[in-house]
Amino acid sequence: MVMWSIVVSIIFTIIILLLTLLTIQQGYGYKHTIDPPVTKDKTQQEAEDQETKE
């Protein structure tokens, strides 16, 4: 009974380890994107466009 429990525990630990490594690998492969910075001129132009549309 004890041997069976140890084998199941080892298999469970290996599965968790593999899933953890897979998740970390996918996280490092993710390409982050950022929006370009908004300049004051663009913000003012968009505000003026909104006013003219109304």
LUMKE-540688 format. One record per atom (N, C-alpha, C): atom name; x negated, y negated, z. Coordinates in pm, 1 decimal. Atoms other than C-alpha are relative to their C-alpha. Last residue first. Example, Ala and Ser with C-alpha at 12.3 -4.5 7.8 and 13.67 -1.06 7.14 Angstrom:
BEGIN
+------+----------+----------+----------+
: atom :        x :        y :        z :
+------+----------+----------+----------+
:    N :     82.0 :    119.0 :     -6.0 :
:   CA :  -1367.0 :    106.0 :    714.0 :
:    C :     77.0 :   -109.0 :     73.0 :
:    N :    -89.0 :    119.0 :      0.0 :
:   CA :  -1230.0 :    450.0 :    780.0 :
:    C :    -90.0 :   -120.0 :      0.0 :
+------+----------+----------+----------+
***
This chain:
BEGIN
+------+----------+----------+----------+
: atom :        x :        y :        z :
+------+----------+----------+----------+
:    N :   -119.9 :     19.2 :    -81.5 :
:   CA :   2143.2 :  -6727.7 :  -3215.1 :
:    C :     79.1 :   -112.7 :    -48.0 :
:    N :    -97.9 :   -104.3 :     32.4 :
:   CA :   1899.5 :  -6627.2 :  -3487.9 :
:    C :    131.9 :    -20.9 :     75.6 :
:    N :    -57.9 :     31.1 :    130.2 :
:   CA :   1709.3 :  -6955.9 :  -3458.8 :
:    C :    105.7 :    102.9 :    -41.6 :
:    N :    -84.9 :    119.2 :    -11.4 :
:   CA :   1653.6 :  -6907.6 :  -3087.5 :
:    C :     68.2 :    -32.6 :   -131.9 :
:    N :   -120.9 :    -39.4 :    -72.9 :
:   CA :   1525.1 :  -6551.5 :  -3132.3 :
:    C :     97.3 :   -118.4 :     10.5 :
:    N :    -82.0 :    -82.6 :     90.5 :
:   CA :   1279.8 :  -6663.9 :  -3399.1 :
:    C :    130.6 :     40.6 :     66.4 :
:    N :    -61.3 :     92.7 :     96.0 :
:   CA :   1153.4 :  -6939.2 :  -3168.4 :
:    C :     88.8 :     76.0 :    -99.0 :
:    N :   -102.6 :     75.0 :    -73.0 :
:   CA :   1096.3 :  -6686.0 :  -2892.0 :
:    C :     71.7 :    -97.1 :    -94.2 :
:    N :   -114.3 :    -89.5 :    -19.7 :
:   CA :    914.7 :  -6453.9 :  -3134.7 :
:    C :    113.0 :    -72.3 :     72.8 :
:    N :    -64.8 :    -18.6 :    129.6 :
:   CA :    689.5 :  -6741.4 :  -3246.3 :
:    C :    122.7 :     90.4 :     13.6 :
:    N :    -73.1 :    122.5 :     31.0 :
:   CA :    611.4 :  -6835.8 :  -2885.9 :
:    C :     75.5 :     14.1 :   -131.9 :
:    N :   -111.3 :      8.5 :    -94.1 :
:   CA :    518.4 :  -6477.4 :  -2800.6 :
:    C :     84.5 :   -124.1 :    -29.1 :
:    N :   -101.6 :    -96.9 :     40.8 :
:   CA :    306.4 :  -6442.8 :  -3112.4 :
:    C :    122.9 :    -10.2 :     88.5 :
:    N :    -59.9 :     46.2 :    124.9 :
:   CA :    118.1 :  -6764.5 :  -3035.2 :
:    C :    110.6 :     94.5 :    -45.5 :
:    N :    -98.2 :    102.2 :    -34.0 :
:   CA :     58.5 :  -6658.2 :  -2674.0 :
:    C :     71.5 :    -49.4 :   -125.6 :
:    N :     56.9 :    132.9 :    -16.2 :
:   CA :   -113.5 :  -6342.9 :  -2787.0 :
:    C :    111.3 :    -99.7 :     28.6 :
:    N :    -90.2 :    102.1 :     52.3 :
:   CA :     21.4 :  -5996.2 :  -2724.3 :
:    C :    -62.4 :   -136.1 :     26.2 :
:    N :    -31.9 :    109.4 :    -92.2 :
:   CA :   -250.9 :  -5736.2 :  -2678.3 :
:    C :     88.0 :   -104.2 :    -68.1 :
:    N :     94.5 :    111.4 :     15.0 :
:   CA :   -225.7 :  -5435.6 :  -2908.9 :
:    C :     38.8 :   -113.8 :     94.6 :
:    N :    -54.6 :    105.0 :     83.5 :
:   CA :    -26.9 :  -5147.9 :  -2763.4 :
:    C :   -103.9 :   -110.5 :    -15.8 :
:    N :    -34.3 :    122.1 :    -72.2 :
:   CA :   -223.7 :  -4856.2 :  -2629.1 :
:    C :     56.1 :   -100.0 :    -99.4 :
:    N :    -11.7 :    116.7 :     86.1 :
:   CA :   -249.1 :  -4499.4 :  -2746.5 :
:    C :     38.8 :   -120.0 :     86.4 :
:    N :    -79.8 :    109.6 :    -53.7 :
:   CA :   -379.5 :  -4204.5 :  -2549.8 :
:    C :      4.3 :   -114.5 :   -101.5 :
:    N :     44.5 :    129.5 :     50.5 :
:   CA :   -500.5 :  -3898.4 :  -2737.3 :
:    C :     93.7 :   -109.4 :     50.5 :
:    N :   -108.2 :     93.0 :     29.4 :
:   CA :   -450.9 :  -3581.1 :  -2532.8 :
:    C :    -55.9 :   -134.6 :    -43.1 :
:    N :    -19.2 :     11.9 :    143.7 :
:   CA :   -740.7 :  -3334.7 :  -2560.7 :
:    C :    105.8 :   -101.2 :    -39.6 :
:    N :    116.5 :     66.4 :     57.3 :
:   CA :   -853.6 :  -3385.7 :  -2200.5 :
:    C :     15.5 :    -20.2 :   -150.2 :
:    N :      4.0 :    137.7 :    -48.2 :
:   CA :   -504.5 :  -3305.0 :  -2076.9 :
:    C :   -117.1 :    -76.9 :    -56.4 :
:    N :    -96.2 :     76.8 :     78.5 :
:   CA :   -483.2 :  -2994.5 :  -2294.9 :
:    C :      1.4 :   -146.1 :     42.2 :
:    N :     51.9 :     12.3 :    136.1 :
:   CA :   -803.1 :  -2858.9 :  -2140.6 :
:    C :     95.0 :    -81.0 :    -87.6 :
:    N :    107.5 :    100.0 :     -3.3 :
:   CA :   -679.0 :  -2930.5 :  -1787.7 :
:    C :    -54.8 :    -22.7 :   -140.5 :
:    N :    -60.4 :    131.4 :    -21.5 :
:   CA :   -353.5 :  -2745.5 :  -1856.5 :
:    C :   -105.6 :   -110.3 :      0.3 :
:    N :    -69.5 :     37.0 :    123.0 :
:   CA :   -535.7 :  -2445.2 :  -2002.3 :
:    C :     61.1 :   -139.6 :     11.6 :
:    N :    100.9 :     38.0 :     97.6 :
:   CA :   -773.9 :  -2433.3 :  -1705.8 :
:    C :     62.8 :    -42.2 :   -132.2 :
:    N :     60.1 :    125.5 :    -43.9 :
:   CA :   -482.5 :  -2436.2 :  -1461.3 :
:    C :   -103.8 :    -49.0 :   -101.1 :
:    N :    -97.1 :    106.5 :     28.2 :
:   CA :   -295.0 :  -2167.6 :  -1654.6 :
:    C :    -54.8 :   -137.3 :     39.2 :
:    N :     -6.1 :     20.3 :    144.9 :
:   CA :   -605.2 :  -1947.5 :  -1653.4 :
:    C :     97.9 :   -111.0 :    -37.8 :
:    N :    124.6 :     63.1 :     42.4 :
:   CA :   -657.2 :  -1993.6 :  -1279.0 :
:    C :      1.8 :    -28.6 :   -149.5 :
:    N :     -5.9 :    140.3 :    -43.4 :
:   CA :   -290.8 :  -1918.7 :  -1203.2 :
:    C :   -125.1 :    -74.8 :    -44.2 :
:    N :   -100.6 :     66.8 :     83.8 :
:   CA :   -308.5 :  -1598.0 :  -1408.8 :
:    C :      7.9 :   -148.2 :     34.1 :
:    N :     58.2 :     17.0 :    133.2 :
:   CA :   -633.8 :  -1494.2 :  -1239.0 :
:    C :     97.1 :    -72.5 :    -93.0 :
:    N :    101.3 :    105.3 :     -9.4 :
:   CA :   -484.0 :  -1552.6 :   -893.0 :
:    C :    -63.1 :    -27.9 :   -136.5 :
:    N :    -71.3 :    127.0 :    -15.2 :
:   CA :   -173.4 :  -1346.1 :   -976.4 :
:    C :    -98.2 :   -117.7 :      3.5 :
:    N :    -61.4 :     28.3 :    129.9 :
:   CA :   -391.0 :  -1058.9 :  -1100.5 :
:    C :     72.1 :   -134.3 :      2.9 :
:    N :    108.8 :     35.4 :     90.9 :
:   CA :   -602.8 :  -1073.5 :   -783.9 :
:    C :     56.1 :    -35.6 :   -137.9 :
:    N :     50.1 :    132.5 :    -38.7 :
:   CA :   -294.5 :  -1081.4 :   -560.4 :
:    C :   -110.7 :    -46.9 :    -94.5 :
:    N :   -100.6 :     97.1 :     42.4 :
:   CA :   -137.2 :   -788.0 :   -744.3 :
:    C :    -46.9 :   -142.1 :     32.0 :
:    N :      3.6 :      4.0 :    146.3 :
:   CA :   -456.6 :   -585.8 :   -702.6 :
:    C :     99.3 :   -102.6 :    -52.8 :
:    N :    121.8 :     71.2 :     39.8 :
:   CA :   -480.4 :   -672.9 :   -332.3 :
:    C :     -7.1 :    -13.3 :   -151.3 :
:    N :    -18.8 :    141.6 :    -32.3 :
:   CA :   -118.1 :   -573.2 :   -268.8 :
:    C :   -121.5 :    -82.8 :    -43.2 :
:    N :    -94.7 :     50.6 :     98.6 :
:   CA :   -164.3 :   -239.1 :   -444.8 :
:    C :     20.0 :   -150.2 :     19.8 :
:    N :     73.7 :     11.2 :    126.1 :
:   CA :   -472.7 :   -169.5 :   -231.9 :
:    C :     88.7 :    -59.9 :   -109.0 :
:    N :     86.9 :    116.4 :    -10.3 :
:   CA :   -279.3 :   -242.1 :     89.0 :
:    C :    -74.9 :    -22.6 :   -131.6 :
:    N :    -82.4 :    120.6 :      0.0 :
:   CA :      0.0 :      0.0 :      0.0 :
:    C :    -86.6 :   -126.7 :      0.0 :
+------+----------+----------+----------+
***
